[in-house]
């Protein structure tokens, strides 16, 4: 084997270098340096440099097509690294207050999960994809259990590990069926064999069903969503935000690439499967979200619904579908992370309470925080002129581009559910602005990290929708 091919994996090599730097910095820092958050600033700076460097990396491949760094993959890495940067910035106050001596482990685990997502995105083979998925999932389980002294965090991690193990087993079972039917694990090789006349092969169809079932667990699509609410509620809030945006974005991108490149010849089978899962995910998640009184569980069902919207971009499997998926993930990152930054801030200043009732009258005592929360919720609901409206419009267009009656029907159901989602997002706005309480949350001053995270997210919510150059950049790069 030519080990020089590792030099083609520039983004992964840079991330491994960042891991080494953070590891030795954690080993060498003094206690006083830890108190001022030097390690968090270092990790954030490394991720920012990684984001900038990724924009200059050219498409390449290695190991006979097992690793493929397409233009779309490089752009998606930029988006996910940007999301990880926001997570590291907004998590710093929580680390300083709750788990300061474990800050090094936190940053190392975040970088490790990001490395696994890189492999998922650049995989040209089921083998590398599965390795990347496990590289991302195992450190994520550690992050979910990071607040180990709290019962809910340990319980959330146990449920996440059990579900992740089961879903990985189901996925591996499906991959074995695909290999038995085609004799190869490369996406292009699988598509070439399926295109030769094995369209109705029971092995290939069962492989597709089992593989996508395992992936649907990672995406939290209904009916594979049961772990989501408990895990989101029990995990530390910054980790919940990370799990809801970056992990979901990487899995959605990989789903589009694999379905189109490997299972493209049997599109008539997975297309209708997607229709059913999208309708169920958006509708059931919206109905359950209305019933929630705990805000992190509420955002869990919101993320299930958002996963359904993201999968609309997969239906067409076209360049527009890829563009709309990347754009949706980018907008979803800034809007969702703004919400979780506010939740984390309120939680730290309210004795760890994340009930929706804690936000009653928030506008009276913390008007700026309530206003930024409202902007983020409006973007998630798809209200113009915020970026969330444009992201939903583009995924609707990508799905409708498919042209069939059922595609139009699914888009119609998604449009109706957008109205339902507006109702339950407005429940939080109602609590902050209209509900009266004798004991509202006292006024408090946010720290610099929180202000930086909220500024970045709010700028994204306001500008990503009106700056057409961003969509043009994504469209030009959406070659996979």
Secondary structure, 3 states (H helix, E strand, C coil): CCHHHHHHCHHHHHHHHHHHHHHHHHHHCCHHHHHCCHHHHHHHHHHHHHHHHHCCCCCEEEHHHCEEECHHHHHHHHHHHHHHHHHHHHHHHHHHHHCHHHHHHHHHHHHHHHHHHHHHHCECEHHHHHHHHHHHHHHHHHHHCCCCCCHHHHHHHHHHHHHHHHHHHHHHHHHHHHHHHHCCCEHHHHHHHHCCCCCCCHHHHHHHHHHHHHHHHHHCCCCCCCCHHHHHHHCCHHHHHHHHHHHHHHHHHHHHHHHHHCCHHHHHHHHHHHHHHHHHHHHHHHHHHHCCCEHHHHHHHHHHHHHHHHHHHHHHCCHHHHHHHHHHHHHHHHHHHHHHHHHHHHHHCCCCCCEHHHHCCHHHHCHHHHHHHHHHHHHHHCCCCCHHHHHHHHHHHHHHCCCCHHHHHHHHHHHHHHHHHHHHHHHHHHHHHCCCCCCCCCCCCCCHHHHHHHHHHHHHHHHCCCCHHHHHHHHHHCCC
